[in-house]
Amino acid sequence: MKYTPDNITHLDQDEIFVFGSNLAGQHLGGAARTALEHFGAVMGQGVGLQGQSYAIPTMQGGVETIKPYVDEFIRLATEWDQTTFYVTRIGCGIAGFTDEQIAPLFRDALGLYNVRLPKSFVDILTRDRKSDNGSETEDAKETGSK
């Protein structure tokens, strides 16, 4: 399994940087600032595709308010299957959420070959999958070996 690198400084033409934002689109820190400075994020646009980046708002409430935006992203990633999406640890910096709170939102992205998740998210999702099934699945075994 491939993961989102910890420090992305370059993207190929068919790659998108997925970052946590605020609804006002004030991309002043963390991955949002990286998206603004390097990958075409637009100041004032807090949601969706912009340049080679995709904003998921994480600063407007609890985890339940983030979920619809993640679901929308997963629908796009499913349709744009020739594009690789690098999901950063959205919500786990300035927004103050933990990986354990955010990772489950990406459960439906785990099986998408064109979505790269942070290793911490994958570890949580595959651990949860083991717990749900009572035993390790083939995907979990494969992921655990990397």
PAGUZA-460070 format. One record per atom (N, C-alpha, C): residue in three letters; residue number from 1; x, y, z. Coordinates in steps of 0.05 Angstrom, whole numbers, plus 5000, padded with zeros to 4 digits. Layout:
N
  resn  resi     X     Y     Z
   Ala   NUM     X     Y     Z
...
This chain:
146
  resn  resi     X     Y     Z
   Met     1  5017  4976  5000
   Met     1  5000  5000  5000
   Met     1  5018  5025  5000
   Lys     2  5009  5045  4985
   Lys     2  5024  5070  4984
   Lys     2  5010  5090  5002
   Tyr     3  5026  5107  5015
   Tyr     3  5016  5127  5033
   Tyr     3  5021  5155  5023
   Thr     4  5008  5175  5035
   Thr     4  5014  5203  5030
   Thr     4  5041  5209  5043
   Pro     5  5060  5219  5028
   Pro     5  5086  5227  5040
   Pro     5  5082  5248  5062
   Asp     6  5099  5249  5081
   Asp     6  5097  5269  5103
   Asp     6  5102  5297  5093
   Asn     7  5119  5301  5073
   Asn     7  5126  5327  5063
   Asn     7  5124  5328  5033
   Ile     8  5103  5338  5022
   Ile     8  5099  5339  4993
   Ile     8  5108  5367  4983
   Thr     9  5127  5366  4965
   Thr     9  5137  5391  4954
   Thr     9  5133  5393  4923
   His    10  5125  5371  4911
   His    10  5122  5371  4882
   His    10  5099  5351  4875
   Leu    11  5083  5359  4855
   Leu    11  5062  5341  4845
   Leu    11  5065  5338  4815
   Asp    12  5060  5314  4805
   Asp    12  5058  5311  4776
   Asp    12  5031  5322  4766
   Gln    13  5028  5325  4741
   Gln    13  5004  5338  4729
   Gln    13  4978  5324  4738
   Asp    14  4978  5298  4742
   Asp    14  4953  5284  4748
   Asp    14  4951  5278  4778
   Glu    15  4963  5295  4795
   Glu    15  4962  5291  4824
   Glu    15  4950  5315  4838
   Ile    16  4936  5309  4860
   Ile    16  4922  5330  4875
   Ile    16  4929  5328  4905
   Phe    17  4935  5351  4917
   Phe    17  4941  5353  4945
   Phe    17  4916  5359  4961
   Val    18  4908  5342  4979
   Val    18  4883  5345  4994
   Val    18  4889  5355  5022
   Phe    19  4878  5377  5029
   Phe    19  4885  5390  5055
   Phe    19  4861  5399  5070
   Gly    20  4865  5403  5096
   Gly    20  4844  5414  5113
   Gly    20  4844  5444  5112
   Ser    21  4820  5456  5111
   Ser    21  4818  5485  5109
   Ser    21  4797  5495  5128
   Asn    22  4792  5521  5126
   Asn    22  4769  5532  5140
   Asn    22  4749  5542  5119
   Leu    23  4724  5545  5126
   Leu    23  4704  5553  5107
   Leu    23  4709  5579  5093
   Ala    24  4723  5597  5107
   Ala    24  4730  5623  5096
   Ala    24  4753  5622  5076
   Gly    25  4766  5599  5074
   Gly    25  4789  5596  5055
   Gly    25  4813  5613  5062
   Gln    26  4817  5617  5088
   Gln    26  4841  5632  5097
   Gln    26  4863  5612  5101
   His    27  4879  5607  5081
   His    27  4899  5586  5080
   His    27  4926  5597  5092
   Leu    28  4926  5601  5118
   Leu    28  4948  5615  5130
   Leu    28  4969  5597  5144
   Gly    29  4962  5572  5149
   Gly    29  4980  5555  5164
   Gly    29  4978  5526  5156
   Gly    30  4997  5510  5164
   Gly    30  4997  5481  5160
   Gly    30  4996  5474  5131
   Ala    31  4982  5452  5125
   Ala    31  4979  5442  5098
   Ala    31  4964  5462  5080
   Ala    32  4946  5477  5092
   Ala    32  4932  5497  5076
   Ala    32  4951  5518  5064
   Arg    33  4970  5526  5080
   Arg    33  4990  5545  5070
   Arg    33  5007  5533  5048
   Thr    34  5014  5507  5052
   Thr    34  5029  5493  5031
   Thr    34  5013  5492  5005
   Ala    35  4987  5486  5008
   Ala    35  4969  5486  4984
   Ala    35  4968  5513  4970
   Leu    36  4967  5534  4986
   Leu    36  4966  5561  4975
   Leu    36  4993  5568  4961
   Glu    37  5015  5562  4974
   Glu    37  5041  5570  4963
   Glu    37  5051  5553  4940
   His    38  5042  5527  4939
   His    38  5054  5509  4919
   His    38  5034  5495  4900
   Phe    39  5009  5493  4908
   Phe    39  4991  5475  4893
   Phe    39  4965  5489  4884
   Gly    40  4965  5515  4882
   Gly    40  4942  5529  4870
   Gly    40  4918  5534  4887
   Ala    41  4919  5530  4913
   Ala    41  4896  5537  4930
   Ala    41  4890  5566  4927
   Val    42  4865  5573  4929
   Val    42  4856  5601  4925
   Val    42  4847  5613  4951
   Met    43  4859  5635  4959
   Met    43  4851  5649  4983
   Met    43  4822  5656  4981
   Gly    44  4806  5650  5001
   Gly    44  4778  5656  5000
   Gly    44  4760  5633  4991
   Gln    45  4773  5611  4982
   Gln    45  4758  5587  4974
   Gln    45  4764  5564  4994
   Gly    46  4745  5558  5011
   Gly    46  4750  5539  5032
   Gly    46  4741  5510  5026
   Val    47  4729  5505  5003
   Val    47  4718  5479  4997
   Val    47  4725  5471  4968
   Gly    48  4733  5446  4964
   Gly    48  4735  5435  4938
   Gly    48  4760  5439  4922
   Leu    49  4759  5433  4897
   Leu    49  4781  5433  4879
   Leu    49  4790  5462  4872
   Gln    50  4816  5466  4873
   Gln    50  4828  5492  4866
   Gln    50  4857  5487  4859
   Gly    51  4864  5492  4833
   Gly    51  4890  5486  4824
   Gly    51  4895  5456  4826
   Gln    52  4918  5449  4837
   Gln    52  4925  5421  4842
   Gln    52  4920  5414  4871
   Ser    53  4900  5426  4883
   Ser    53  4893  5420  4911
   Ser    53  4863  5417  4914
   Tyr    54  4856  5405  4937
   Tyr    54  4828  5401  4943
   Tyr    54  4825  5407  4973
   Ala    55  4807  5426  4979
   Ala    55  4803  5434  5007
   Ala    55  4779  5420  5020
   Ile    56  4784  5409  5044
   Ile    56  4763  5397  5060
   Ile    56  4761  5414  5086
   Pro    57  4739  5428  5090
   Pro    57  4737  5445  5115
   Pro    57  4737  5428  5140
   Thr    58  4753  5436  5159
   Thr    58  4756  5422  5184
   Thr    58  4752  5440  5209
   Met    59  4747  5466  5204
   Met    59  4747  5485  5226
   Met    59  4719  5496  5233
   Gln    60  4698  5481  5227
   Gln    60  4671  5493  5231
   Gln    60  4654  5478  5251
   Gly    61  4666  5460  5266
   Gly    61  4650  5445  5286
   Gly    61  4664  5419  5293
   Gly    62  4648  5399  5298
   Gly    62  4658  5373  5305
   Gly    62  4663  5355  5281
   Val    63  4671  5331  5286
   Val    63  4677  5311  5265
   Val    63  4652  5307  5247
   Glu    64  4628  5307  5259
   Glu    64  4604  5303  5243
   Glu    64  4600  5325  5222
   Thr    65  4611  5348  5226
   Thr    65  4608  5370  5206
   Thr    65  4629  5367  5184
   Ile    66  4650  5351  5188
   Ile    66  4670  5347  5168
   Ile    66  4662  5324  5149
   Lys    67  4648  5304  5159
   Lys    67  4641  5280  5144
   Lys    67  4628  5286  5117
   Pro    68  4608  5304  5114
   Pro    68  4596  5309  5088
   Pro    68  4617  5318  5067
   Tyr    69  4636  5334  5076
   Tyr    69  4657  5344  5058
   Tyr    69  4676  5321  5050
   Val    70  4682  5303  5068
   Val    70  4699  5280  5062
   Val    70  4684  5262  5042
   Asp    71  4658  5258  5047
   Asp    71  4642  5241  5029
   Asp    71  4641  5253  5001
   Glu    72  4639  5279  4999
   Glu    72  4639  5292  4973
   Glu    72  4666  5288  4959
   Phe    73  4688  5290  4975
   Phe    73  4715  5285  4963
   Phe    73  4717  5256  4953
   Ile    74  4707  5237  4968
   Ile    74  4709  5209  4960
   Ile    74  4693  5204  4935
   Arg    75  4670  5217  4932
   Arg    75  4655  5214  4907
   Arg    75  4671  5225  4883
   Leu    76  4684  5248  4887
   Leu    76  4701  5259  4865
   Leu    76  4724  5241  4859
   Ala    77  4737  5231  4879
   Ala    77  4760  5213  4875
   Ala    77  4752  5187  4860
   Thr    78  4728  5178  4865
   Thr    78  4718  5154  4852
   Thr    78  4713  5160  4822
   Glu    79  4703  5184  4816
   Glu    79  4698  5191  4788
   Glu    79  4724  5198  4773
   Trp    80  4742  5211  4787
   Trp    80  4768  5219  4774
   Trp    80  4789  5197  4779
   Asp    81  4784  5174  4769
   Asp    81  4801  5151  4776
   Asp    81  4828  5151  4762
   Gln    82  4833  5170  4744
   Gln    82  4860  5173  4732
   Gln    82  4877  5194  4746
   Thr    83  4866  5205  4768
   Thr    83  4881  5225  4784
   Thr    83  4888  5212  4810
   Thr    84  4912  5218  4820
   Thr    84  4921  5209  4846
   Thr    84  4917  5231  4866
   Phe    85  4904  5225  4889
   Phe    85  4898  5244  4910
   Phe    85  4914  5238  4934
   Tyr    86  4930  5257  4944
   Tyr    86  4946  5254  4968
   Tyr    86  4932  5268  4991
   Val    87  4919  5253  5008
   Val    87  4905  5264  5031
   Val    87  4925  5269  5054
   Thr    88  4926  5293  5063
   Thr    88  4943  5300  5086
   Thr    88  4928  5293  5112
   Arg    89  4939  5297  5134
   Arg    89  4926  5291  5160
   Arg    89  4907  5314  5166
   Ile    90  4886  5316  5149
   Ile    90  4867  5338  5152
   Ile    90  4855  5338  5180
   Gly    91  4853  5362  5191
   Gly    91  4840  5366  5217
   Gly    91  4858  5359  5241
   Cys    92  4882  5348  5236
   Cys    92  4899  5339  5258
   Cys    92  4921  5358  5265
   Gly    93  4919  5382  5255
   Gly    93  4938  5403  5262
   Gly    93  4924  5425  5277
   Ile    94  4921  5448  5263
   Ile    94  4909  5472  5275
   Ile    94  4880  5466  5284
   Ala    95  4865  5450  5270
   Ala    95  4837  5444  5278
   Ala    95  4835  5428  5304
   Gly    96  4856  5414  5311
   Gly    96  4858  5401  5338
   Gly    96  4845  5374  5341
   Phe    97  4838  5361  5319
   Phe    97  4827  5334  5321
   Phe    97  4850  5314  5321
   Thr    98  4844  5289  5330
   Thr    98  4864  5268  5330
   Thr    98  4861  5251  5305
   Asp    99  4882  5236  5299
   Asp    99  4880  5217  5276
   Asp    99  4857  5197  5281
   Glu   100  4853  5189  5306
   Glu   100  4832  5169  5312
   Glu   100  4804  5181  5307
   Gln   101  4801  5207  5309
   Gln   101  4775  5220  5303
   Gln   101  4771  5223  5273
   Ile   102  4792  5229  5258
   Ile   102  4789  5236  5230
   Ile   102  4791  5211  5212
   Ala   103  4809  5193  5217
   Ala   103  4813  5170  5200
   Ala   103  4788  5155  5192
   Pro   104  4769  5150  5211
   Pro   104  4745  5135  5203
   Pro   104  4728  5148  5181
   Leu   105  4731  5174  5178
   Leu   105  4717  5188  5157
   Leu   105  4725  5179  5130
   Phe   106  4750  5168  5128
   Phe   106  4761  5160  5102
   Phe   106  4759  5130  5098
   Arg   107  4743  5116  5113
   Arg   107  4741  5087  5111
   Arg   107  4734  5079  5082
   Asp   108  4716  5094  5069
   Asp   108  4708  5087  5041
   Asp   108  4729  5093  5021
   Ala   109  4750  5108  5028
   Ala   109  4772  5114  5010
   Ala   109  4794  5094  5012
   Leu   110  4794  5077  5033
   Leu   110  4815  5058  5037
   Leu   110  4819  5039  5014
   Gly   111  4798  5032  5000
   Gly   111  4800  5013  4978
   Gly   111  4804  5026  4951
   Leu   112  4805  5053  4950
   Leu   112  4809  5066  4924
   Leu   112  4839  5067  4917
   Tyr   113  4846  5056  4894
   Tyr   113  4874  5055  4886
   Tyr   113  4886  5082  4881
   Asn   114  4870  5102  4876
   Asn   114  4880  5129  4869
   Asn   114  4881  5148  4892
   Val   115  4874  5139  4916
   Val   115  4875  5156  4940
   Val   115  4896  5146  4958
   Arg   116  4915  5164  4965
   Arg   116  4936  5158  4984
   Arg   116  4928  5171  5010
   Leu   117  4928  5156  5031
   Leu   117  4922  5166  5058
   Leu   117  4947  5167  5075
   Pro   118  4947  5183  5096
   Pro   118  4970  5183  5114
   Pro   118  4972  5155  5127
   Lys   119  4997  5146  5132
   Lys   119  5001  5120  5144
   Lys   119  4986  5118  5170
   Ser   120  4985  5139  5186
   Ser   120  4971  5138  5212
   Ser   120  4941  5132  5207
   Phe   121  4929  5143  5187
   Phe   121  4900  5138  5181
   Phe   121  4897  5108  5173
   Val   122  4914  5098  5156
   Val   122  4913  5071  5146
   Val   122  4916  5051  5170
   Asp   123  4935  5057  5187
   Asp   123  4940  5040  5210
   Asp   123  4914  5038  5228
   Ile   124  4901  5061  5232
   Ile   124  4876  5061  5248
   Ile   124  4854  5046  5234
   Leu   125  4851  5051  5208
   Leu   125  4830  5038  5193
   Leu   125  4833  5008  5191
   Thr   126  4858  4999  5188
   Thr   126  4862  4970  5186
   Thr   126  4860  4957  5213
   Arg   127  4868  4971  5234
   Arg   127  4865  4961  5261
   Arg   127  4835  4958  5268
   Asp   128  4819  4979  5260
   Asp   128  4790  4978  5264
   Asp   128  4778  4955  5248
   Arg   129  4788  4951  5224
   Arg   129  4777  4929  5207
   Arg   129  4783  4902  5221
   Lys   130  4806  4899  5232
   Lys   130  4813  4874  5247
   Lys   130  4793  4870  5270
   Ser   131  4788  4892  5285
   Ser   131  4770  4890  5308
   Ser   131  4741  4884  5299
   Asp   132  4733  4896  5277
   Asp   132  4706  4891  5266
   Asp   132  4702  4862  5258
   Asn   133  4723  4850  5246
   Asn   133  4721  4823  5235
   Asn   133  4730  4802  5255
   Gly   134  4743  4810  5276
   Gly   134  4753  4791  5295
   Gly   134  4779  4778  5286
   Ser   135  4787  4783  5261
   Ser   135  4812  4772  5251
   Ser   135  4822  4790  5229
   Glu   136  4847  4786  5223
   Glu   136  4860  4803  5202
   Glu   136  4850  4796  5174
   Thr   137  4842  4816  5159
   Thr   137  4834  4812  5131
   Thr   137  4859  4811  5114
   Glu   138  4855  4803  5089
   Glu   138  4878  4803  5070
   Glu   138  4889  4831  5066
   Asp   139  4871  4851  5064
   Asp   139  4880  4879  5060
   Asp   139  4897  4887  5084
   Ala   140  4888  4881  5108
   Ala   140  4902  4888  5132
   Ala   140  4929  4875  5133
   Lys   141  4930  4849  5126
   Lys   141  4956  4836  5125
   Lys   141  4975  4849  5106
   Glu   142  4965  4856  5082
   Glu   142  4982  4869  5062
   Glu   142  4992  4896  5073
   Thr   143  4974  4912  5084
   Thr   143  4981  4938  5094
   Thr   143  5001  4936  5117
   Gly   144  4997  4917  5134
   Gly   144  5015  4914  5157
   Gly   144  5043  4906  5149
   Ser   145  5046  4895  5126
   Ser   145  5073  4886  5118
   Ser   145  5090  4908  5106
   Lys   146  5080  4932  5103
   Lys   146  5095  4953  5090
   Lys   146  5107  4972  5112
